[in-house]
Amino acid sequence: MAQLFFHCSNDAGIWIDRRLAPEGSLTEAMEQATKVVRSLVMAPSGEDWRSWTLHASDDFGDEIFAMPFASVLGKSH
């Protein structure tokens, strides 16, 4: 599998991670993406992450998959 970059965005902004995701299978990349989402959500901030999406792109800029933060967070009660 190609090297992946993780970027996160919502309607109001974008967060670009300039580090490469570890190489591995698509399953491993998705597991790493879940960890990234959880680490951002757990960090102290006033950000409402439910509208954010993590985008995994290869070194050509082609999107491999997208992971809405809401899919990791679940529904609010």
mmCIF file of the N, C-alpha and C atoms, coordinates in Angstrom:
data_MODEL
# 
_entry.id   MODEL 
# 
loop_
_atom_site.group_PDB 
_atom_site.id 
_atom_site.type_symbol 
_atom_site.label_atom_id 
_atom_site.label_alt_id 
_atom_site.label_comp_id 
_atom_site.label_asym_id 
_atom_site.label_entity_id 
_atom_site.label_seq_id 
_atom_site.pdbx_PDB_ins_code 
_atom_site.Cartn_x 
_atom_site.Cartn_y 
_atom_site.Cartn_z 
_atom_site.occupancy 
_atom_site.B_iso_or_equiv 
_atom_site.pdbx_formal_charge 
_atom_site.auth_seq_id 
_atom_site.auth_comp_id 
_atom_site.auth_asym_id 
_atom_site.auth_atom_id 
_atom_site.pdbx_PDB_model_num 
ATOM 1   N N  . MET A 1 1  ? 0.834   -1.175 0.000  1.00 0.00 ? 1  MET A N  1 
ATOM 2   C CA . MET A 1 1  ? 0.000   0.000  0.000  1.00 0.00 ? 1  MET A CA 1 
ATOM 3   C C  . MET A 1 1  ? 0.888   1.250  0.000  1.00 0.00 ? 1  MET A C  1 
ATOM 4   N N  . ALA A 1 2  ? 0.425   2.279  -0.666 1.00 0.00 ? 2  ALA A N  1 
ATOM 5   C CA . ALA A 1 2  ? 1.169   3.538  -0.764 1.00 0.00 ? 2  ALA A CA 1 
ATOM 6   C C  . ALA A 1 2  ? 1.236   4.229  0.599  1.00 0.00 ? 2  ALA A C  1 
ATOM 7   N N  . GLN A 1 3  ? 2.151   5.156  0.725  1.00 0.00 ? 3  GLN A N  1 
ATOM 8   C CA . GLN A 1 3  ? 2.236   5.991  1.923  1.00 0.00 ? 3  GLN A CA 1 
ATOM 9   C C  . GLN A 1 3  ? 0.997   6.877  1.993  1.00 0.00 ? 3  GLN A C  1 
ATOM 10  N N  . LEU A 1 4  ? 0.487   7.086  3.192  1.00 0.00 ? 4  LEU A N  1 
ATOM 11  C CA . LEU A 1 4  ? -0.716  7.888  3.361  1.00 0.00 ? 4  LEU A CA 1 
ATOM 12  C C  . LEU A 1 4  ? -0.455  9.106  4.231  1.00 0.00 ? 4  LEU A C  1 
ATOM 13  N N  . PHE A 1 5  ? -1.182  10.156 3.932  1.00 0.00 ? 5  PHE A N  1 
ATOM 14  C CA . PHE A 1 5  ? -1.221  11.360 4.740  1.00 0.00 ? 5  PHE A CA 1 
ATOM 15  C C  . PHE A 1 5  ? -2.630  11.481 5.295  1.00 0.00 ? 5  PHE A C  1 
ATOM 16  N N  . PHE A 1 6  ? -2.746  11.916 6.553  1.00 0.00 ? 6  PHE A N  1 
ATOM 17  C CA . PHE A 1 6  ? -4.050  12.155 7.155  1.00 0.00 ? 6  PHE A CA 1 
ATOM 18  C C  . PHE A 1 6  ? -4.266  13.658 7.247  1.00 0.00 ? 6  PHE A C  1 
ATOM 19  N N  . HIS A 1 7  ? -5.412  14.110 6.755  1.00 0.00 ? 7  HIS A N  1 
ATOM 20  C CA . HIS A 1 7  ? -5.819  15.502 6.872  1.00 0.00 ? 7  HIS A CA 1 
ATOM 21  C C  . HIS A 1 7  ? -7.230  15.499 7.430  1.00 0.00 ? 7  HIS A C  1 
ATOM 22  N N  . CYS A 1 8  ? -7.552  16.480 8.235  1.00 0.00 ? 8  CYS A N  1 
ATOM 23  C CA . CYS A 1 8  ? -8.874  16.578 8.827  1.00 0.00 ? 8  CYS A CA 1 
ATOM 24  C C  . CYS A 1 8  ? -9.496  17.912 8.435  1.00 0.00 ? 8  CYS A C  1 
ATOM 25  N N  . SER A 1 9  ? -10.796 17.886 8.181  1.00 0.00 ? 9  SER A N  1 
ATOM 26  C CA . SER A 1 9  ? -11.457 19.122 7.787  1.00 0.00 ? 9  SER A CA 1 
ATOM 27  C C  . SER A 1 9  ? -12.924 19.117 8.212  1.00 0.00 ? 9  SER A C  1 
ATOM 28  N N  . ASN A 1 10 ? -13.467 20.329 8.268  1.00 0.00 ? 10 ASN A N  1 
ATOM 29  C CA . ASN A 1 10 ? -14.906 20.539 8.378  1.00 0.00 ? 10 ASN A CA 1 
ATOM 30  C C  . ASN A 1 10 ? -15.228 21.735 7.492  1.00 0.00 ? 10 ASN A C  1 
ATOM 31  N N  . ASP A 1 11 ? -16.449 22.241 7.583  1.00 0.00 ? 11 ASP A N  1 
ATOM 32  C CA . ASP A 1 11 ? -16.835 23.364 6.720  1.00 0.00 ? 11 ASP A CA 1 
ATOM 33  C C  . ASP A 1 11 ? -16.053 24.639 7.002  1.00 0.00 ? 11 ASP A C  1 
ATOM 34  N N  . ALA A 1 12 ? -15.502 24.745 8.209  1.00 0.00 ? 12 ALA A N  1 
ATOM 35  C CA . ALA A 1 12 ? -14.847 25.989 8.602  1.00 0.00 ? 12 ALA A CA 1 
ATOM 36  C C  . ALA A 1 12 ? -13.328 25.938 8.591  1.00 0.00 ? 12 ALA A C  1 
ATOM 37  N N  . GLY A 1 13 ? -12.740 24.749 8.472  1.00 0.00 ? 13 GLY A N  1 
ATOM 38  C CA . GLY A 1 13 ? -11.288 24.710 8.543  1.00 0.00 ? 13 GLY A CA 1 
ATOM 39  C C  . GLY A 1 13 ? -10.688 23.388 8.135  1.00 0.00 ? 13 GLY A C  1 
ATOM 40  N N  . ILE A 1 14 ? -9.362  23.371 8.159  1.00 0.00 ? 14 ILE A N  1 
ATOM 41  C CA . ILE A 1 14 ? -8.625  22.166 7.790  1.00 0.00 ? 14 ILE A CA 1 
ATOM 42  C C  . ILE A 1 14 ? -7.412  22.037 8.706  1.00 0.00 ? 14 ILE A C  1 
ATOM 43  N N  . TRP A 1 15 ? -7.101  20.821 9.070  1.00 0.00 ? 15 TRP A N  1 
ATOM 44  C CA . TRP A 1 15 ? -5.902  20.505 9.845  1.00 0.00 ? 15 TRP A CA 1 
ATOM 45  C C  . TRP A 1 15 ? -5.083  19.544 8.994  1.00 0.00 ? 15 TRP A C  1 
ATOM 46  N N  . ILE A 1 16 ? -3.863  19.924 8.684  1.00 0.00 ? 16 ILE A N  1 
ATOM 47  C CA . ILE A 1 16 ? -3.004  19.122 7.823  1.00 0.00 ? 16 ILE A CA 1 
ATOM 48  C C  . ILE A 1 16 ? -1.912  18.488 8.657  1.00 0.00 ? 16 ILE A C  1 
ATOM 49  N N  . ASP A 1 17 ? -1.835  17.178 8.596  1.00 0.00 ? 17 ASP A N  1 
ATOM 50  C CA . ASP A 1 17 ? -0.775  16.442 9.279  1.00 0.00 ? 17 ASP A CA 1 
ATOM 51  C C  . ASP A 1 17 ? 0.308   16.173 8.246  1.00 0.00 ? 17 ASP A C  1 
ATOM 52  N N  . ARG A 1 18 ? 1.464   16.747 8.425  1.00 0.00 ? 18 ARG A N  1 
ATOM 53  C CA . ARG A 1 18 ? 2.540   16.613 7.440  1.00 0.00 ? 18 ARG A CA 1 
ATOM 54  C C  . ARG A 1 18 ? 3.362   15.343 7.615  1.00 0.00 ? 18 ARG A C  1 
ATOM 55  N N  . ARG A 1 19 ? 3.040   14.581 8.664  1.00 0.00 ? 19 ARG A N  1 
ATOM 56  C CA . ARG A 1 19 ? 3.748   13.303 8.862  1.00 0.00 ? 19 ARG A CA 1 
ATOM 57  C C  . ARG A 1 19 ? 3.046   12.227 8.045  1.00 0.00 ? 19 ARG A C  1 
ATOM 58  N N  . LEU A 1 20 ? 3.808   11.249 7.641  1.00 0.00 ? 20 LEU A N  1 
ATOM 59  C CA . LEU A 1 20 ? 3.227   10.109 6.936  1.00 0.00 ? 20 LEU A CA 1 
ATOM 60  C C  . LEU A 1 20 ? 2.634   9.133  7.926  1.00 0.00 ? 20 LEU A C  1 
ATOM 61  N N  . ALA A 1 21 ? 1.520   8.528  7.547  1.00 0.00 ? 21 ALA A N  1 
ATOM 62  C CA . ALA A 1 21 ? 0.966   7.440  8.342  1.00 0.00 ? 21 ALA A CA 1 
ATOM 63  C C  . ALA A 1 21 ? 1.870   6.222  8.142  1.00 0.00 ? 21 ALA A C  1 
ATOM 64  N N  . PRO A 1 22 ? 1.994   5.381  9.145  1.00 0.00 ? 22 PRO A N  1 
ATOM 65  C CA . PRO A 1 22 ? 2.827   4.187  8.984  1.00 0.00 ? 22 PRO A CA 1 
ATOM 66  C C  . PRO A 1 22 ? 2.337   3.334  7.818  1.00 0.00 ? 22 PRO A C  1 
ATOM 67  N N  . GLU A 1 23 ? 3.269   2.749  7.095  1.00 0.00 ? 23 GLU A N  1 
ATOM 68  C CA . GLU A 1 23 ? 2.892   1.885  5.981  1.00 0.00 ? 23 GLU A CA 1 
ATOM 69  C C  . GLU A 1 23 ? 2.281   0.599  6.506  1.00 0.00 ? 23 GLU A C  1 
ATOM 70  N N  . GLY A 1 24 ? 1.389   0.045  5.739  1.00 0.00 ? 24 GLY A N  1 
ATOM 71  C CA . GLY A 1 24 ? 0.746   -1.205 6.114  1.00 0.00 ? 24 GLY A CA 1 
ATOM 72  C C  . GLY A 1 24 ? -0.457  -1.438 5.218  1.00 0.00 ? 24 GLY A C  1 
ATOM 73  N N  . SER A 1 25 ? -1.341  -2.263 5.682  1.00 0.00 ? 25 SER A N  1 
ATOM 74  C CA . SER A 1 25 ? -2.539  -2.597 4.925  1.00 0.00 ? 25 SER A CA 1 
ATOM 75  C C  . SER A 1 25 ? -3.602  -1.507 5.104  1.00 0.00 ? 25 SER A C  1 
ATOM 76  N N  . LEU A 1 26 ? -4.645  -1.591 4.313  1.00 0.00 ? 26 LEU A N  1 
ATOM 77  C CA . LEU A 1 26 ? -5.752  -0.648 4.435  1.00 0.00 ? 26 LEU A CA 1 
ATOM 78  C C  . LEU A 1 26 ? -6.381  -0.765 5.825  1.00 0.00 ? 26 LEU A C  1 
ATOM 79  N N  . THR A 1 27 ? -6.498  -1.974 6.329  1.00 0.00 ? 27 THR A N  1 
ATOM 80  C CA . THR A 1 27 ? -7.059  -2.178 7.668  1.00 0.00 ? 27 THR A CA 1 
ATOM 81  C C  . THR A 1 27 ? -6.210  -1.481 8.718  1.00 0.00 ? 27 THR A C  1 
ATOM 82  N N  . GLU A 1 28 ? -4.890  -1.604 8.614  1.00 0.00 ? 28 GLU A N  1 
ATOM 83  C CA . GLU A 1 28 ? -3.994  -0.940 9.561  1.00 0.00 ? 28 GLU A CA 1 
ATOM 84  C C  . GLU A 1 28 ? -4.092  0.584  9.444  1.00 0.00 ? 28 GLU A C  1 
ATOM 85  N N  . ALA A 1 29 ? -4.238  1.076  8.226  1.00 0.00 ? 29 ALA A N  1 
ATOM 86  C CA . ALA A 1 29 ? -4.378  2.520  8.013  1.00 0.00 ? 29 ALA A CA 1 
ATOM 87  C C  . ALA A 1 29 ? -5.663  3.031  8.658  1.00 0.00 ? 29 ALA A C  1 
ATOM 88  N N  . MET A 1 30 ? -6.732  2.272  8.543  1.00 0.00 ? 30 MET A N  1 
ATOM 89  C CA . MET A 1 30 ? -7.996  2.683  9.140  1.00 0.00 ? 30 MET A CA 1 
ATOM 90  C C  . MET A 1 30 ? -7.926  2.624  10.673 1.00 0.00 ? 30 MET A C  1 
ATOM 91  N N  . GLU A 1 31 ? -7.219  1.645  11.199 1.00 0.00 ? 31 GLU A N  1 
ATOM 92  C CA . GLU A 1 31 ? -7.019  1.576  12.655 1.00 0.00 ? 31 GLU A CA 1 
ATOM 93  C C  . GLU A 1 31 ? -6.211  2.778  13.140 1.00 0.00 ? 31 GLU A C  1 
ATOM 94  N N  . GLN A 1 32 ? -5.180  3.146  12.395 1.00 0.00 ? 32 GLN A N  1 
ATOM 95  C CA . GLN A 1 32 ? -4.380  4.317  12.750 1.00 0.00 ? 32 GLN A CA 1 
ATOM 96  C C  . GLN A 1 32 ? -5.220  5.588  12.652 1.00 0.00 ? 32 GLN A C  1 
ATOM 97  N N  . ALA A 1 33 ? -6.054  5.688  11.634 1.00 0.00 ? 33 ALA A N  1 
ATOM 98  C CA . ALA A 1 33 ? -6.930  6.854  11.480 1.00 0.00 ? 33 ALA A CA 1 
ATOM 99  C C  . ALA A 1 33 ? -7.868  6.973  12.675 1.00 0.00 ? 33 ALA A C  1 
ATOM 100 N N  . THR A 1 34 ? -8.403  5.859  13.132 1.00 0.00 ? 34 THR A N  1 
ATOM 101 C CA . THR A 1 34 ? -9.272  5.867  14.310 1.00 0.00 ? 34 THR A CA 1 
ATOM 102 C C  . THR A 1 34 ? -8.517  6.386  15.528 1.00 0.00 ? 34 THR A C  1 
ATOM 103 N N  . LYS A 1 35 ? -7.265  5.977  15.679 1.00 0.00 ? 35 LYS A N  1 
ATOM 104 C CA . LYS A 1 35 ? -6.439  6.459  16.799 1.00 0.00 ? 35 LYS A CA 1 
ATOM 105 C C  . LYS A 1 35 ? -6.206  7.965  16.702 1.00 0.00 ? 35 LYS A C  1 
ATOM 106 N N  . VAL A 1 36 ? -5.970  8.459  15.486 1.00 0.00 ? 36 VAL A N  1 
ATOM 107 C CA . VAL A 1 36 ? -5.761  9.894  15.294 1.00 0.00 ? 36 VAL A CA 1 
ATOM 108 C C  . VAL A 1 36 ? -7.023  10.662 15.681 1.00 0.00 ? 36 VAL A C  1 
ATOM 109 N N  . VAL A 1 37 ? -8.169  10.204 15.213 1.00 0.00 ? 37 VAL A N  1 
ATOM 110 C CA . VAL A 1 37 ? -9.438  10.860 15.542 1.00 0.00 ? 37 VAL A CA 1 
ATOM 111 C C  . VAL A 1 37 ? -9.640  10.874 17.056 1.00 0.00 ? 37 VAL A C  1 
ATOM 112 N N  . ARG A 1 38 ? -9.462  9.738  17.689 1.00 0.00 ? 38 ARG A N  1 
ATOM 113 C CA . ARG A 1 38 ? -9.656  9.665  19.147 1.00 0.00 ? 38 ARG A CA 1 
ATOM 114 C C  . ARG A 1 38 ? -8.689  10.583 19.898 1.00 0.00 ? 38 ARG A C  1 
ATOM 115 N N  . SER A 1 39 ? -7.439  10.658 19.432 1.00 0.00 ? 39 SER A N  1 
ATOM 116 C CA . SER A 1 39 ? -6.470  11.519 20.128 1.00 0.00 ? 39 SER A CA 1 
ATOM 117 C C  . SER A 1 39 ? -6.847  12.995 19.993 1.00 0.00 ? 39 SER A C  1 
ATOM 118 N N  . LEU A 1 40 ? -7.352  13.393 18.841 1.00 0.00 ? 40 LEU A N  1 
ATOM 119 C CA . LEU A 1 40 ? -7.780  14.784 18.672 1.00 0.00 ? 40 LEU A CA 1 
ATOM 120 C C  . LEU A 1 40 ? -8.985  15.095 19.548 1.00 0.00 ? 40 LEU A C  1 
ATOM 121 N N  . VAL A 1 41 ? -9.930  14.179 19.595 1.00 0.00 ? 41 VAL A N  1 
ATOM 122 C CA . VAL A 1 41 ? -11.146 14.385 20.371 1.00 0.00 ? 41 VAL A CA 1 
ATOM 123 C C  . VAL A 1 41 ? -10.846 14.430 21.874 1.00 0.00 ? 41 VAL A C  1 
ATOM 124 N N  . MET A 1 42 ? -9.892  13.626 22.308 1.00 0.00 ? 42 MET A N  1 
ATOM 125 C CA . MET A 1 42 ? -9.573  13.542 23.734 1.00 0.00 ? 42 MET A CA 1 
ATOM 126 C C  . MET A 1 42 ? -8.683  14.695 24.219 1.00 0.00 ? 42 MET A C  1 
ATOM 127 N N  . ALA A 1 43 ? -8.037  15.398 23.306 1.00 0.00 ? 43 ALA A N  1 
ATOM 128 C CA . ALA A 1 43 ? -7.180  16.526 23.682 1.00 0.00 ? 43 ALA A CA 1 
ATOM 129 C C  . ALA A 1 43 ? -8.050  17.678 24.200 1.00 0.00 ? 43 ALA A C  1 
ATOM 130 N N  . PRO A 1 44 ? -7.591  18.364 25.241 1.00 0.00 ? 44 PRO A N  1 
ATOM 131 C CA . PRO A 1 44 ? -8.371  19.487 25.757 1.00 0.00 ? 44 PRO A CA 1 
ATOM 132 C C  . PRO A 1 44 ? -8.559  20.563 24.684 1.00 0.00 ? 44 PRO A C  1 
ATOM 133 N N  . SER A 1 45 ? -9.793  20.861 24.386 1.00 0.00 ? 45 SER A N  1 
ATOM 134 C CA . SER A 1 45 ? -10.121 21.929 23.438 1.00 0.00 ? 45 SER A CA 1 
ATOM 135 C C  . SER A 1 45 ? -11.618 22.169 23.497 1.00 0.00 ? 45 SER A C  1 
ATOM 136 N N  . GLY A 1 46 ? -12.038 23.290 22.992 1.00 0.00 ? 46 GLY A N  1 
ATOM 137 C CA . GLY A 1 46 ? -13.459 23.602 22.936 1.00 0.00 ? 46 GLY A CA 1 
ATOM 138 C C  . GLY A 1 46 ? -14.085 23.201 21.608 1.00 0.00 ? 46 GLY A C  1 
ATOM 139 N N  . GLU A 1 47 ? -13.331 22.470 20.791 1.00 0.00 ? 47 GLU A N  1 
ATOM 140 C CA . GLU A 1 47 ? -13.784 22.113 19.443 1.00 0.00 ? 47 GLU A CA 1 
ATOM 141 C C  . GLU A 1 47 ? -14.897 21.066 19.498 1.00 0.00 ? 47 GLU A C  1 
ATOM 142 N N  . ASP A 1 48 ? -15.941 21.289 18.708 1.00 0.00 ? 48 ASP A N  1 
ATOM 143 C CA . ASP A 1 48 ? -16.984 20.280 18.506 1.00 0.00 ? 48 ASP A CA 1 
ATOM 144 C C  . ASP A 1 48 ? -16.570 19.481 17.271 1.00 0.00 ? 48 ASP A C  1 
ATOM 145 N N  . TRP A 1 49 ? -16.054 18.298 17.497 1.00 0.00 ? 49 TRP A N  1 
ATOM 146 C CA . TRP A 1 49 ? -15.456 17.503 16.429 1.00 0.00 ? 49 TRP A CA 1 
ATOM 147 C C  . TRP A 1 49 ? -16.464 16.738 15.579 1.00 0.00 ? 49 TRP A C  1 
ATOM 148 N N  . ARG A 1 50 ? -17.742 16.755 15.935 1.00 0.00 ? 50 ARG A N  1 
ATOM 149 C CA . ARG A 1 50 ? -18.714 15.912 15.225 1.00 0.00 ? 50 ARG A CA 1 
ATOM 150 C C  . ARG A 1 50 ? -18.841 16.216 13.738 1.00 0.00 ? 50 ARG A C  1 
ATOM 151 N N  . SER A 1 51 ? -18.522 17.427 13.324 1.00 0.00 ? 51 SER A N  1 
ATOM 152 C CA . SER A 1 51 ? -18.648 17.775 11.901 1.00 0.00 ? 51 SER A CA 1 
ATOM 153 C C  . SER A 1 51 ? -17.349 17.566 11.114 1.00 0.00 ? 51 SER A C  1 
ATOM 154 N N  . TRP A 1 52 ? -16.291 17.119 11.786 1.00 0.00 ? 52 TRP A N  1 
ATOM 155 C CA . TRP A 1 52 ? -14.999 16.924 11.137 1.00 0.00 ? 52 TRP A CA 1 
ATOM 156 C C  . TRP A 1 52 ? -14.913 15.565 10.454 1.00 0.00 ? 52 TRP A C  1 
ATOM 157 N N  . THR A 1 53 ? -14.055 15.484 9.444  1.00 0.00 ? 53 THR A N  1 
ATOM 158 C CA . THR A 1 53 ? -13.779 14.240 8.726  1.00 0.00 ? 53 THR A CA 1 
ATOM 159 C C  . THR A 1 53 ? -12.284 14.099 8.536  1.00 0.00 ? 53 THR A C  1 
ATOM 160 N N  . LEU A 1 54 ? -11.770 12.896 8.776  1.00 0.00 ? 54 LEU A N  1 
ATOM 161 C CA . LEU A 1 54 ? -10.372 12.595 8.487  1.00 0.00 ? 54 LEU A CA 1 
ATOM 162 C C  . LEU A 1 54 ? -10.312 12.055 7.056  1.00 0.00 ? 54 LEU A C  1 
ATOM 163 N N  . HIS A 1 55 ? -9.407  12.614 6.262  1.00 0.00 ? 55 HIS A N  1 
ATOM 164 C CA . HIS A 1 55 ? -9.200  12.177 4.879  1.00 0.00 ? 55 HIS A CA 1 
ATOM 165 C C  . HIS A 1 55 ? -7.824  11.533 4.792  1.00 0.00 ? 55 HIS A C  1 
ATOM 166 N N  . ALA A 1 56 ? -7.764  10.334 4.275  1.00 0.00 ? 56 ALA A N  1 
ATOM 167 C CA . ALA A 1 56 ? -6.492  9.642  4.052  1.00 0.00 ? 56 ALA A CA 1 
ATOM 168 C C  . ALA A 1 56 ? -6.185  9.716  2.562  1.00 0.00 ? 56 ALA A C  1 
ATOM 169 N N  . SER A 1 57 ? -5.059  10.346 2.230  1.00 0.00 ? 57 SER A N  1 
ATOM 170 C CA . SER A 1 57 ? -4.681  10.542 0.826  1.00 0.00 ? 57 SER A CA 1 
ATOM 171 C C  . SER A 1 57 ? -3.293  9.982  0.584  1.00 0.00 ? 57 SER A C  1 
ATOM 172 N N  . ASP A 1 58 ? -3.071  9.532  -0.649 1.00 0.00 ? 58 ASP A N  1 
ATOM 173 C CA . ASP A 1 58 ? -1.736  9.033  -0.994 1.00 0.00 ? 58 ASP A CA 1 
ATOM 174 C C  . ASP A 1 58 ? -0.842  10.202 -1.389 1.00 0.00 ? 58 ASP A C  1 
ATOM 175 N N  . ASP A 1 59 ? 0.393   9.900  -1.744 1.00 0.00 ? 59 ASP A N  1 
ATOM 176 C CA . ASP A 1 59 ? 1.342   10.969 -2.066 1.00 0.00 ? 59 ASP A CA 1 
ATOM 177 C C  . ASP A 1 59 ? 1.045   11.679 -3.384 1.00 0.00 ? 59 ASP A C  1 
ATOM 178 N N  . PHE A 1 60 ? 0.040   11.201 -4.128 1.00 0.00 ? 60 PHE A N  1 
ATOM 179 C CA . PHE A 1 60 ? -0.405  11.901 -5.340 1.00 0.00 ? 60 PHE A CA 1 
ATOM 180 C C  . PHE A 1 60 ? -1.593  12.815 -5.035 1.00 0.00 ? 60 PHE A C  1 
ATOM 181 N N  . GLY A 1 61 ? -2.064  12.782 -3.777 1.00 0.00 ? 61 GLY A N  1 
ATOM 182 C CA . GLY A 1 61 ? -3.215  13.597 -3.393 1.00 0.00 ? 61 GLY A CA 1 
ATOM 183 C C  . GLY A 1 61 ? -4.545  12.922 -3.618 1.00 0.00 ? 61 GLY A C  1 
ATOM 184 N N  . ASP A 1 62 ? -4.528  11.664 -4.054 1.00 0.00 ? 62 ASP A N  1 
ATOM 185 C CA . ASP A 1 62 ? -5.777  10.930 -4.269 1.00 0.00 ? 62 ASP A CA 1 
ATOM 186 C C  . ASP A 1 62 ? -6.299  10.416 -2.934 1.00 0.00 ? 62 ASP A C  1 
ATOM 187 N N  . GLU A 1 63 ? -7.576  10.657 -2.672 1.00 0.00 ? 63 GLU A N  1 
ATOM 188 C CA . GLU A 1 63 ? -8.164  10.209 -1.416 1.00 0.00 ? 63 GLU A CA 1 
ATOM 189 C C  . GLU A 1 63 ? -8.381  8.694  -1.456 1.00 0.00 ? 63 GLU A C  1 
ATOM 190 N N  . ILE A 1 64 ? -7.900  8.018  -0.422 1.00 0.00 ? 64 ILE A N  1 
ATOM 191 C CA . ILE A 1 64 ? -8.033  6.564  -0.312 1.00 0.00 ? 64 ILE A CA 1 
ATOM 192 C C  . ILE A 1 64 ? -9.288  6.219  0.478  1.00 0.00 ? 64 ILE A C  1 
ATOM 193 N N  . PHE A 1 65 ? -9.511  6.950  1.578  1.00 0.00 ? 65 PHE A N  1 
ATOM 194 C CA . PHE A 1 65 ? -10.752 6.795  2.332  1.00 0.00 ? 65 PHE A CA 1 
ATOM 195 C C  . PHE A 1 65 ? -10.983 8.042  3.163  1.00 0.00 ? 65 PHE A C  1 
ATOM 196 N N  . ALA A 1 66 ? -12.219 8.194  3.616  1.00 0.00 ? 66 ALA A N  1 
ATOM 197 C CA . ALA A 1 66 ? -12.592 9.288  4.509  1.00 0.00 ? 66 ALA A CA 1 
ATOM 198 C C  . ALA A 1 66 ? -13.278 8.679  5.724  1.00 0.00 ? 66 ALA A C  1 
ATOM 199 N N  . MET A 1 67 ? -12.999 9.244  6.892  1.00 0.00 ? 67 MET A N  1 
ATOM 200 C CA . MET A 1 67 ? -13.580 8.740  8.137  1.00 0.00 ? 67 MET A CA 1 
ATOM 201 C C  . MET A 1 67 ? -14.198 9.913  8.897  1.00 0.00 ? 67 MET A C  1 
ATOM 202 N N  . PRO A 1 68 ? -15.533 10.022 8.864  1.00 0.00 ? 68 PRO A N  1 
ATOM 203 C CA . PRO A 1 68 ? -16.173 11.081 9.655  1.00 0.00 ? 68 PRO A CA 1 
ATOM 204 C C  . PRO A 1 68 ? -15.911 10.857 11.146 1.00 0.00 ? 68 PRO A C  1 
ATOM 205 N N  . PHE A 1 69 ? -15.567 11.920 11.847 1.00 0.00 ? 69 PHE A N  1 
ATOM 206 C CA . PHE A 1 69 ? -15.332 11.793 13.285 1.00 0.00 ? 69 PHE A CA 1 
ATOM 207 C C  . PHE A 1 69 ? -16.562 11.221 13.979 1.00 0.00 ? 69 PHE A C  1 
ATOM 208 N N  . ALA A 1 70 ? -17.759 11.587 13.497 1.00 0.00 ? 70 ALA A N  1 
ATOM 209 C CA . ALA A 1 70 ? -18.998 11.101 14.115 1.00 0.00 ? 70 ALA A CA 1 
ATOM 210 C C  . ALA A 1 70 ? -19.082 9.577  14.092 1.00 0.00 ? 70 ALA A C  1 
ATOM 211 N N  . SER A 1 71 ? -18.462 8.938  13.101 1.00 0.00 ? 71 SER A N  1 
ATOM 212 C CA . SER A 1 71 ? -18.496 7.473  13.042 1.00 0.00 ? 71 SER A CA 1 
ATOM 213 C C  . SER A 1 71 ? -17.658 6.852  14.141 1.00 0.00 ? 71 SER A C  1 
ATOM 214 N N  . VAL A 1 72 ? -16.677 7.597  14.643 1.00 0.00 ? 72 VAL A N  1 
ATOM 215 C CA . VAL A 1 72 ? -15.825 7.128  15.736 1.00 0.00 ? 72 VAL A CA 1 
ATOM 216 C C  . VAL A 1 72 ? -16.454 7.535  17.076 1.00 0.00 ? 72 VAL A C  1 
ATOM 217 N N  . LEU A 1 73 ? -17.032 8.729  17.120 1.00 0.00 ? 73 LEU A N  1 
ATOM 218 C CA . LEU A 1 73 ? -17.591 9.252  18.358 1.00 0.00 ? 73 LEU A CA 1 
ATOM 219 C C  . LEU A 1 73 ? -18.930 8.623  18.731 1.00 0.00 ? 73 LEU A C  1 
ATOM 220 N N  . GLY A 1 74 ? -19.684 8.224  17.734 1.00 0.00 ? 74 GLY A N  1 
ATOM 221 C CA . GLY A 1 74 ? -21.038 7.739  17.996 1.00 0.00 ? 74 GLY A CA 1 
ATOM 222 C C  . GLY A 1 74 ? -21.989 8.912  18.143 1.00 0.00 ? 74 GLY A C  1 
ATOM 223 N N  . LYS A 1 75 ? -23.214 8.617  18.468 1.00 0.00 ? 75 LYS A N  1 
ATOM 224 C CA . LYS A 1 75 ? -24.238 9.649  18.599 1.00 0.00 ? 75 LYS A CA 1 
ATOM 225 C C  . LYS A 1 75 ? -24.152 10.303 19.971 1.00 0.00 ? 75 LYS A C  1 
ATOM 226 N N  . SER A 1 76 ? -24.423 11.615 20.001 1.00 0.00 ? 76 SER A N  1 
ATOM 227 C CA . SER A 1 76 ? -24.466 12.301 21.282 1.00 0.00 ? 76 SER A CA 1 
ATOM 228 C C  . SER A 1 76 ? -25.806 12.021 21.949 1.00 0.00 ? 76 SER A C  1 
ATOM 229 N N  . HIS A 1 77 ? -25.810 12.009 23.255 1.00 0.00 ? 77 HIS A N  1 
ATOM 230 C CA . HIS A 1 77 ? -27.041 11.699 23.996 1.00 0.00 ? 77 HIS A CA 1 
ATOM 231 C C  . HIS A 1 77 ? -27.601 12.929 24.636 1.00 0.00 ? 77 HIS A C  1 
# 
